[in-house]
């Protein structure tokens, strides 16, 4: 099990400049990225045992993270 966070710039290095540009110019993208980062951090806290939660809560957060990442990726490819 990976306990690393998943920043967009690391997962999509080919879009590093576009991520920065969209974060500054597109409020929808910026909000989605902020939500993604919050969910990602919550997943890591649960996985590391910093916070307590059920397996179902962890899976729900992981699914939310995937959906946010998919939406962000679609905006990056547009």
Secondary structure, DSSP 8 states (H G I E B T S, - for coil): -------HHHHTGGGHHHHHHHHHH-HHHHHHHHHHHHHHHHHHHHHHTSS---HHHHHHHHHHHHHHHHHHHHHHH-
